[in-house]
Amino acid sequence: MIMILSKSFCTYYNIQFIYQAMSAMWRIIQGVFLGYHNLLLSQRALTFTSAFKYQNRRSLTCSPCVVDLRSDTVTKPTEKMREAMKNAVVGDDVYGEDPTVNKLQAVISEMLGKEAALLVPTCTMANTASVLVHCNGRFNEVILGEDSHMYLYEVAGIAQLAGIQGCSVPNLPDGTMDLDKIEAKIRPLDDDHQPFTRAICIENTHNRCGGKVLPLDYIQKVQALAQKYKLLLHLDGARIFNASVALKVPVSEIAQYFDSVSVAFTKGLCCPVGSIIAGTHDFINLARRARKAMGGGMRQAGVIAAPMLVALEDMIPRLSEDHERAFRIAKAVNTRLGNPICRVDMDGVQSNIVMIQFDGDITPSQFSQRLQKVTDKERKSLGQSISVLMSPYSPTTLRYVTHNNINDSDVEKVIRKFYYVLEEMLIR
């Protein structure tokens, strides 16, 4: 009996001991877990705080005011244009049934003084389609400027897609071509070794020559030369409305001398897409086939035509503001005393495109990179972060282009930044 009681007593205390030991172990595990959990929470809080501070610091130091002067193609459609796109009445334009497209083509052909017009996606397609129609057949050639957009920046489309050879004539600094040199390039008709010259193409305003505006008397002379040899005359009028505003004449006074005209709406006119070809009814009928062959036939294209109609009402009257702002920046560059780095030919500032000439050891690319960059020292000196985007256009020229998204305040920022960079480079 004593032995049984003794055994029960020992078993009870063994179980009690094990229970107490396990309870103590569990409290230790809970303590370790709680400590690790608190540590994780503190680390997360620290990480969040650091990230918040970094983001704040980044927003203060790495979000400069960007003034984009690379091109007028960077423009955004206005709110009125976006509203017009949303509410556009549409149909199938390949069937000729889109009322908004038809209205655009009627309005722009009347403005240009032409019989008809055709909507195409891009001005490159407009130029290529025009040349393809004018040179309908084989063994043909067109004359164009060696600095023209059609010759340099349209991937030889007239050769690739139309089998047409481009014959280049040097552009003069004012964007024109010497008339005698144009005439010298016209092929004789009785030589089987040579292609037929079918057309002359000129550009107005002239991009690579710094937005130069071709005068009307020069255009008349080119037309007379073309008529003398029974050649057709095409205008790459991507920025024809800039030329019209600069010359202070209706756009029809420029277009009247040409058999065909292309017009871009994606530059100073701010549209997201769309260009126009204009000419006679017969020309446009063939251009429509050329557009189809190049994949430019569009269906419910009224959403494209709608903002283009807005542009004709709202954008053309304000193009002179772009010209004035381009002039202000150019004048500021030239009036900075002791500037041996760069200069602008003020007589050549005629529209919204300006070329800055670099003469010293600083290259346009180096200067452009510095205009874009913002340093801590500069930020403290100017009181704000300003990043200016321009385009190095040649080993000696830097191009800037004013447009609808640039206001007077932006112009002041550009001038302040330009002066700061000039001063920094002169000291160096």
RODO-2510 file (C-alpha; in nm, 4 decimals, decimal comma):
residues 428
     n   res          X          Y          Z
     1     m     0,0000     0,0000     0,0000
     2     i     0,2811     0,2340     0,0952
     3     m     0,4567     0,1449    -0,2284
     4     i     0,1447     0,2251    -0,4372
     5     l     0,1005     0,5662    -0,2685
     6     s     0,4673     0,6453    -0,3132
     7     k     0,4500     0,5637    -0,6848
     8     s     0,1399     0,7842    -0,7371
     9     f     0,3041     1,0699    -0,5503
    10     c     0,6162     1,0548    -0,7679
    11     t     0,4132     1,0354    -1,0889
    12     y     0,2110     1,3442    -0,9873
    13     y     0,5199     1,5517    -0,9156
    14     n     0,6896     1,4362    -1,2371
    15     i     0,3905     1,5505    -1,4404
    16     q     0,3815     1,8806    -1,2480
    17     f     0,7508     1,9336    -1,3174
    18     i     0,7119     1,8575    -1,6871
    19     y     0,4125     2,0925    -1,7069
    20     q     0,6047     2,3765    -1,5396
    21     a     0,9048     2,3153    -1,7645
    22     m     0,6915     2,3249    -2,0776
    23     s     0,5146     2,6409    -1,9589
    24     a     0,8483     2,8093    -1,9040
    25     m     0,9701     2,7003    -2,2478
    26     w     0,6513     2,8356    -2,4109
    27     r     0,6977     3,1741    -2,2395
    28     i     1,0537     3,1865    -2,3737
    29     i     0,9340     3,1061    -2,7261
    30     q     0,6609     3,3719    -2,6979
    31     g     0,9177     3,6264    -2,5827
    32     v     1,1525     3,5477    -2,8705
    33     f     0,8682     3,5660    -3,1239
    34     l     0,7376     3,8945    -2,9809
    35     g     1,0845     4,0427    -2,9835
    36     y     1,1394     3,9382    -3,3466
    37     h     0,7976     4,0742    -3,4422
    38     n     0,8734     4,4117    -3,2797
    39     l     1,2086     4,4172    -3,4552
    40     l     1,0429     4,3610    -3,7909
    41     l     0,7918     4,6370    -3,7212
    42     s     1,0656     4,8821    -3,6264
    43     q     1,2658     4,7955    -3,9390
    44     r     0,9615     4,8439    -4,1584
    45     a     0,8876     5,1756    -3,9932
    46     l     1,2480     5,2811    -4,0480
    47     t     1,2356     5,1688    -4,4113
    48     f     0,9090     5,3543    -4,4701
    49     t     1,0451     5,6688    -4,3054
    50     s     1,3642     5,6503    -4,5121
    51     a     1,1683     5,5912    -4,8304
    52     f     0,9362     5,8816    -4,7493
    53     k     1,2316     6,1099    -4,6828
    54     y     1,3991     5,9896    -5,0037
    55     q     1,0878     6,0482    -5,2096
    56     n     1,0483     6,3965    -5,0609
    57     r     1,4125     6,4727    -5,1247
    58     r     1,3802     6,3312    -5,4760
    59     s     1,0744     6,5419    -5,5493
    60     l     1,2607     6,8495    -5,4376
    61     t     1,5832     6,7812    -5,6225
    62     c     1,5001     6,5533    -5,9168
    63     s     1,1804     6,7001    -6,0607
    64     p     1,2925     7,0040    -6,2568
    65     c     1,0730     7,2249    -6,4679
    66     v     1,1301     7,0838    -6,8172
    67     v     1,1063     7,3218    -7,1137
    68     d     1,0995     7,1061    -7,4254
    69     l     1,2235     7,2939    -7,7324
    70     r     1,3363     6,9921    -7,9349
    71     s     1,0534     7,0250    -8,1878
    72     d     0,6975     7,1454    -8,2344
    73     t     0,6052     6,7797    -8,2837
    74     v     0,6095     6,7365    -7,9033
    75     t     0,2916     6,9451    -7,8702
    76     k    -0,0104     6,7926    -7,7006
    77     p    -0,3674     6,8280    -7,8331
    78     t    -0,5696     7,0937    -7,6558
    79     e    -0,8728     7,0157    -7,4396
    80     k    -1,0964     7,1442    -7,7177
    81     m    -0,9318     6,9020    -7,9586
    82     r    -0,9767     6,6103    -7,7176
    83     e    -1,3441     6,7010    -7,6777
    84     a    -1,3840     6,7175    -8,0563
    85     m    -1,2250     6,3747    -8,0915
    86     k    -1,4620     6,2282    -7,8336
    87     n    -1,7715     6,3721    -7,9992
    88     a    -1,6688     6,3307    -8,3642
    89     v    -1,9350     6,2081    -8,6057
    90     v    -1,7708     5,9286    -8,8038
    91     g    -1,8232     5,6978    -9,0997
    92     d    -1,6075     5,4811    -9,3261
    93     d    -1,3635     5,7176    -9,4954
    94     v    -1,2408     5,4554    -9,7435
    95     y    -1,5969     5,4631    -9,8780
    96     g    -1,5880     5,8436    -9,8564
    97     e    -1,8605     5,8347    -9,5909
    98     d    -1,6961     6,0036    -9,2922
    99     p    -1,8700     6,3442    -9,2589
   100     t    -1,5984     6,4957    -9,0393
   101     v    -1,3222     6,3974    -9,2821
   102     n    -1,5246     6,5291    -9,5750
   103     k    -1,5775     6,8588    -9,3963
   104     l    -1,2038     6,8908    -9,3202
   105     q    -1,1083     6,8196    -9,6801
   106     a    -1,3574     7,0777    -9,8067
   107     v    -1,2454     7,3451    -9,5593
   108     i    -0,8710     7,3023    -9,6144
   109     s    -0,8972     7,2823    -9,9956
   110     e    -1,0868     7,6125    -9,9929
   111     m    -0,8278     7,7710    -9,7631
   112     l    -0,5459     7,6587    -9,9939
   113     g    -0,7343     7,7592   -10,3090
   114     k    -0,7291     7,4041   -10,4456
   115     e    -1,0026     7,1920   -10,6028
   116     a    -0,9752     6,9029   -10,3574
   117     a    -0,7839     6,7659   -10,0598
   118     l    -0,7110     6,4277    -9,9038
   119     l    -0,6478     6,3251    -9,5418
   120     v    -0,3400     6,1065    -9,4879
   121     p    -0,1745     5,9919    -9,1630
   122     t     0,1603     6,1728    -9,2057
   123     c     0,3287     6,4437    -9,4095
   124     t     0,5914     6,1942    -9,5240
   125     m     0,3119     5,9910    -9,6828
   126     a     0,1690     6,3112    -9,8281
   127     n     0,4987     6,3956    -9,9978
   128     t     0,5592     6,0419   -10,1226
   129     a     0,2042     6,0060   -10,2580
   130     s     0,2309     6,3429   -10,4349
   131     v     0,5561     6,2541   -10,6076
   132     l     0,4234     5,9083   -10,6972
   133     v     0,1254     6,0685   -10,8736
   134     h     0,3350     6,3329   -11,0512
   135     c     0,5843     6,0706   -11,1714
   136     n     0,3294     5,8095   -11,2760
   137     g     0,5371     5,5653   -11,4785
   138     r     0,8992     5,4564   -11,5035
   139     f     1,2336     5,6287   -11,5697
   140     n     1,1384     5,9423   -11,3763
   141     e     1,3203     6,1867   -11,1498
   142     v     1,2362     6,4839   -10,9284
   143     i     1,4555     6,7784   -10,8297
   144     l     1,4753     6,8716   -10,4610
   145     g     1,7021     7,0498   -10,2155
   146     e     1,9918     6,8560   -10,0645
   147     d     1,8905     6,9843    -9,7185
   148     s     1,5197     6,9241    -9,7687
   149     h     1,3134     6,6991    -9,5464
   150     m     1,2082     6,4912    -9,8460
   151     y     1,5699     6,4230    -9,9398
   152     l     1,7180     6,3655    -9,5935
   153     y     1,4490     6,2469    -9,3539
   154     e     1,1957     6,0348    -9,5422
   155     v     1,4106     5,7186    -9,5784
   156     a     1,4268     5,7561    -9,9570
   157     g     1,0561     5,6766    -9,9743
   158     i     1,0163     5,8073   -10,3278
   159     a     1,2857     5,5637   -10,4413
   160     q     1,1822     5,2718   -10,2186
   161     l     0,8093     5,2876   -10,2830
   162     a     0,7737     5,4693   -10,6132
   163     g     1,0958     5,3854   -10,7986
   164     i     1,1673     5,7553   -10,8477
   165     q     1,5149     5,9045   -10,8349
   166     g     1,5768     6,2216   -10,6385
   167     c     1,8207     6,4698   -10,7916
   168     s     1,9532     6,7138   -10,5303
   169     v     2,0440     7,0796   -10,5641
   170     p     2,2315     7,2636   -10,2845
   171     n     2,0110     7,4731   -10,0589
   172     l     2,1273     7,8271    -9,9931
   173     p     2,1268     7,9529    -9,6308
   174     d     1,7850     8,1135    -9,6860
   175     g     1,6298     7,7798    -9,7874
   176     t     1,6092     7,8591   -10,1582
   177     m     1,7926     7,6851   -10,4421
   178     d     1,9840     7,8712   -10,7095
   179     l     1,7593     7,8874   -11,0169
   180     d     2,0469     7,8323   -11,2590
   181     k     2,1502     7,5202   -11,0693
   182     i     1,7940     7,3911   -11,0762
   183     e     1,7787     7,4469   -11,4509
   184     a     2,1125     7,2736   -11,4991
   185     k     1,9696     6,9598   -11,3356
   186     i     1,6742     6,9323   -11,5742
   187     r     1,7377     6,6328   -11,8009
   188     p     1,7337     6,6532   -12,1808
   189     l     1,4430     6,4683   -12,3390
   190     d     1,6435     6,3235   -12,6284
   191     d     1,9047     6,1272   -12,4299
   192     d     1,8082     5,7638   -12,3738
   193     h     2,0723     5,7314   -12,1010
   194     q     1,8964     5,9719   -11,8634
   195     p     1,5673     5,9692   -11,6690
   196     f     1,2896     6,2174   -11,7326
   197     t     1,2672     6,5177   -11,4988
   198     r     0,9035     6,5359   -11,3929
   199     a     0,8788     6,7718   -11,0953
   200     i     1,0514     7,0225   -10,8692
   201     c     0,9922     7,0026   -10,4924
   202     i     1,0550     7,2874   -10,2518
   203     e     1,0012     7,3258    -9,8755
   204     n     0,8437     7,6247    -9,6977
   205     t     0,9203     7,6992    -9,4190
   206     h     1,2577     7,5289    -9,4500
   207     n     1,3386     7,3203    -9,1453
   208     r     1,7096     7,2448    -9,1790
   209     c     1,7866     7,5996    -9,2882
   210     g     1,6459     7,7263    -8,9594
   211     g     1,2779     7,7879    -9,0293
   212     k     1,3463     8,0167    -9,3247
   213     v     1,0457     8,1532    -9,5097
   214     l     1,0722     8,1427    -9,8875
   215     p     0,9613     8,4750   -10,0390
   216     l     0,6756     8,4828   -10,2873
   217     d     0,8816     8,6383   -10,5665
   218     y     1,1267     8,3463   -10,5480
   219     i     0,8404     8,0948   -10,5630
   220     q     0,7045     8,2735   -10,8710
   221     k     1,0419     8,2344   -11,0407
   222     v     1,0560     7,8636   -10,9620
   223     q     0,7053     7,8249   -11,1023
   224     a     0,8069     8,0052   -11,4225
   225     l     1,1065     7,7742   -11,4590
   226     a     0,8866     7,4670   -11,4083
   227     q     0,6358     7,5883   -11,6659
   228     k     0,9142     7,6574   -11,9153
   229     y     1,0087     7,2895   -11,9107
   230     k     0,6526     7,1580   -11,8534
   231     l     0,7418     7,0320   -11,5062
   232     l     0,5125     6,9963   -11,2066
   233     l     0,5735     7,1818   -10,8806
   234     h     0,5193     7,0268   -10,5357
   235     l     0,5362     7,2108   -10,2031
   236     d     0,6382     7,0319    -9,8859
   237     g     0,4303     7,2705    -9,6809
   238     a     0,4548     7,0902    -9,3493
   239     r     0,4739     7,4348    -9,1868
   240     i     0,3033     7,6375    -9,4595
   241     f     0,0866     7,8154    -9,2024
   242     n     0,4011     7,9398    -9,0264
   243     a     0,5139     8,0756    -9,3637
   244     s     0,1749     8,2362    -9,4203
   245     v     0,1839     8,4078    -9,0802
   246     a     0,5429     8,5264    -9,1312
   247     l     0,4662     8,6662    -9,4772
   248     k     0,1364     8,8130    -9,3542
   249     v    -0,0537     8,6691    -9,6512
   250     p    -0,3371     8,4167    -9,6812
   251     v    -0,2072     8,0637    -9,7184
   252     s    -0,3697     8,0444   -10,0630
   253     e    -0,1249     8,3079   -10,1900
   254     i     0,1584     8,0641   -10,1281
   255     a    -0,0248     7,7518   -10,2449
   256     q    -0,1444     7,9053   -10,5731
   257     y     0,1926     7,8497   -10,7424
   258     f     0,1999     7,4734   -10,6812
   259     d     0,0375     7,1742   -10,8475
   260     s     0,0282     6,9941   -10,5136
   261     v     0,0721     7,0932   -10,1500
   262     s     0,1276     6,8861    -9,8356
   263     v     0,0381     7,0240    -9,4922
   264     a     0,1283     6,8730    -9,1519
   265     f    -0,1091     6,9228    -8,8592
   266     t     0,1146     6,7539    -8,6006
   267     k     0,3650     7,0368    -8,5605
   268     g     0,2664     7,3928    -8,4732
   269     l    -0,1004     7,3054    -8,5172
   270     c    -0,0822     7,0629    -8,2199
   271     c    -0,2788     6,7687    -8,3572
   272     p    -0,1782     6,4163    -8,2535
   273     v    -0,1881     6,2780    -8,6097
   274     g    -0,2873     6,3807    -8,9591
   275     s    -0,1715     6,5623    -9,2720
   276     i    -0,3335     6,6889    -9,5905
   277     i    -0,2556     6,6706    -9,9618
   278     a    -0,4246     6,9287   -10,1866
   279     g    -0,4429     6,9698   -10,5635
   280     t    -0,6788     6,9184   -10,8567
   281     h    -0,9632     6,6649   -10,8521
   282     d    -0,7720     6,4369   -11,0906
   283     f    -0,4588     6,4584   -10,8789
   284     i    -0,6469     6,3752   -10,5574
   285     n    -0,8214     6,0795   -10,7226
   286     l    -0,4828     5,9271   -10,8009
   287     a    -0,3409     6,0312   -10,4627
   288     r    -0,6209     5,8333   -10,2970
   289     r    -0,4939     5,5217   -10,4745
   290     a    -0,1378     5,6001   -10,3710
   291     r    -0,2562     5,6398   -10,0116
   292     k    -0,4267     5,3018   -10,0290
   293     a    -0,1150     5,1370   -10,1719
   294     m     0,0926     5,2717    -9,8828
   295     g    -0,1519     5,1521    -9,6178
   296     g    -0,2914     5,4957    -9,5415
   297     g    -0,6584     5,4254    -9,5981
   298     m    -0,8420     5,4778    -9,2699
   299     r    -1,1954     5,3888    -9,1702
   300     q    -1,3622     5,5973    -8,8965
   301     a    -1,1035     5,8736    -8,9399
   302     g    -1,3326     6,1483    -8,8139
   303     v    -1,1624     6,1184    -8,4754
   304     i    -0,8438     6,2345    -8,6532
   305     a    -1,0101     6,5014    -8,8657
   306     a    -1,2019     6,6581    -8,5751
   307     p    -0,8996     6,8071    -8,3933
   308     m    -0,7596     6,9183    -8,7305
   309     l    -1,0717     7,1311    -8,7817
   310     v    -1,0194     7,2788    -8,4352
   311     a    -0,6580     7,3559    -8,5283
   312     l    -0,7659     7,5543    -8,8322
   313     e    -0,9793     7,7742    -8,6068
   314     d    -0,7644     7,8040    -8,2951
   315     m    -0,4001     7,7352    -8,3744
   316     i    -0,3268     7,9418    -8,6842
   317     p    -0,4066     8,2802    -8,5215
   318     r    -0,1586     8,2113    -8,2390
   319     l     0,1410     8,0958    -8,4501
   320     s     0,2795     8,4502    -8,4411
   321     e     0,3268     8,4032    -8,0637
   322     d     0,5615     8,1126    -8,1333
   323     h     0,7594     8,3288    -8,3749
   324     e     0,7875     8,6113    -8,1219
   325     r     0,9083     8,3778    -7,8461
   326     a     1,1663     8,2213    -8,0753
   327     f     1,2935     8,5734    -8,1543
   328     r     1,3133     8,6663    -7,7842
   329     i     1,5321     8,3678    -7,7028
   330     a     1,7552     8,4344    -8,0045
   331     k     1,7951     8,7991    -7,9088
   332     a     1,8872     8,7006    -7,5525
   333     v     2,1586     8,4666    -7,6802
   334     n     2,3120     8,7439    -7,8906
   335     t     2,2839     9,0245    -7,6351
   336     r     2,4761     8,8352    -7,3666
   337     l     2,8033     9,0281    -7,3484
   338     g     3,1259     8,8344    -7,3739
   339     n     2,9710     8,5279    -7,5355
   340     p     3,2365     8,3699    -7,7567
   341     i     3,0661     8,0297    -7,7465
   342     c     2,7583     8,0719    -7,9656
   343     r     2,5551     8,3172    -8,1691
   344     v     2,2364     8,3498    -8,3743
   345     d     2,1973     8,5140    -8,7137
   346     m     1,9066     8,7408    -8,6247
   347     d     1,8193     8,8078    -8,9899
   348     g     1,7544     8,4360    -9,0207
   349     v     1,5040     8,4228    -8,7328
   350     q     1,1832     8,4217    -8,9362
   351     s     0,9525     8,1669    -8,7766
   352     n     0,9490     7,9269    -8,4810
   353     i     1,2683     7,7366    -8,5702
   354     v     1,6079     7,8815    -8,4783
   355     m     1,9606     7,7500    -8,5268
   356     i     2,2277     7,8521    -8,2730
   357     q     2,5751     7,8528    -8,4243
   358     f     2,8722     7,7297    -8,2168
   359     d     3,2188     7,8536    -8,3088
   360     g     3,4489     7,7538    -8,0218
   361     d     3,5582     7,4403    -7,8415
   362     i     3,2137     7,3759    -7,6899
   363     t     3,0032     7,1539    -7,9154
   364     p     2,6245     7,1760    -7,9575
   365     s     2,5964     6,8292    -7,8065
   366     q     2,7928     6,9277    -7,4943
   367     f     2,5931     7,2470    -7,4511
   368     s     2,2632     7,0647    -7,5003
   369     q     2,3529     6,8014    -7,2397
   370     r     2,4403     7,0731    -6,9889
   371     l     2,1149     7,2599    -7,0551
   372     q     1,9264     6,9435    -6,9711
   373     k     2,1195     6,8696    -6,6528
   374     v     2,0459     7,0337    -6,3145
   375     t     2,3143     7,0657    -6,0452
   376     d     2,2771     7,1438    -5,6736
   377     k     2,4847     7,4593    -5,7129
   378     e     2,2694     7,5759    -6,0020
   379     r     1,9500     7,5014    -5,8107
   380     k     2,0635     7,7189    -5,5221
   381     s     2,1742     7,9971    -5,7535
   382     l     1,8580     8,0090    -5,9685
   383     g     1,6188     7,9178    -5,6901
   384     q     1,4618     7,6421    -5,8977
   385     s     1,5429     7,3408    -6,1156
   386     i     1,5251     7,4143    -6,4892
   387     s     1,5921     7,1557    -6,7578
   388     v     1,5928     7,2799    -7,1185
   389     l     1,5739     7,0369    -7,4091
   390     m     1,7181     7,1366    -7,7476
   391     s     1,8354     6,9321    -8,0483
   392     p     2,1987     6,9182    -8,1656
   393     y     2,1414     6,9448    -8,5386
   394     s     2,4914     6,9369    -8,6809
   395     p     2,8495     6,9491    -8,5484
   396     t     2,8140     7,3289    -8,5280
   397     t     2,4422     7,3998    -8,4772
   398     l     2,1887     7,3570    -8,1975
   399     r     1,8197     7,3826    -8,2902
   400     y     1,5296     7,4989    -8,0791
   401     v     1,1631     7,5206    -8,1778
   402     t     0,8895     7,7152    -7,9997
   403     h     0,5305     7,5907    -7,9977
   404     n     0,1927     7,5992    -7,8244
   405     n     0,3167     7,4302    -7,5052
   406     i     0,5733     7,7086    -7,4461
   407     n     0,4582     8,0285    -7,2741
   408     d     0,6284     8,3548    -7,1745
   409     s     0,7282     8,2142    -6,8356
   410     d     0,9015     7,9228    -7,0101
   411     v     1,0917     8,1663    -7,2293
   412     e     1,2224     8,3457    -6,9198
   413     k     1,3298     8,0128    -6,7707
   414     v     1,5139     7,9218    -7,0918
   415     i     1,6998     8,2534    -7,0937
   416     r     1,7967     8,2220    -6,7239
   417     k     1,9215     7,8683    -6,7740
   418     f     2,1057     7,9610    -7,0937
   419     y     2,2846     8,2488    -6,9219
   420     y     2,3784     8,0319    -6,6245
   421     v     2,5294     7,7616    -6,8470
   422     l     2,7138     8,0218    -7,0559
   423     e     2,8628     8,1769    -6,7426
   424     e     2,9645     7,8367    -6,6079
   425     m     3,1368     7,7392    -6,9335
   426     l     3,3123     8,0734    -6,9678
   427     i     3,4572     8,0423    -6,6156
   428     r     3,5728     7,6913    -6,6912
***
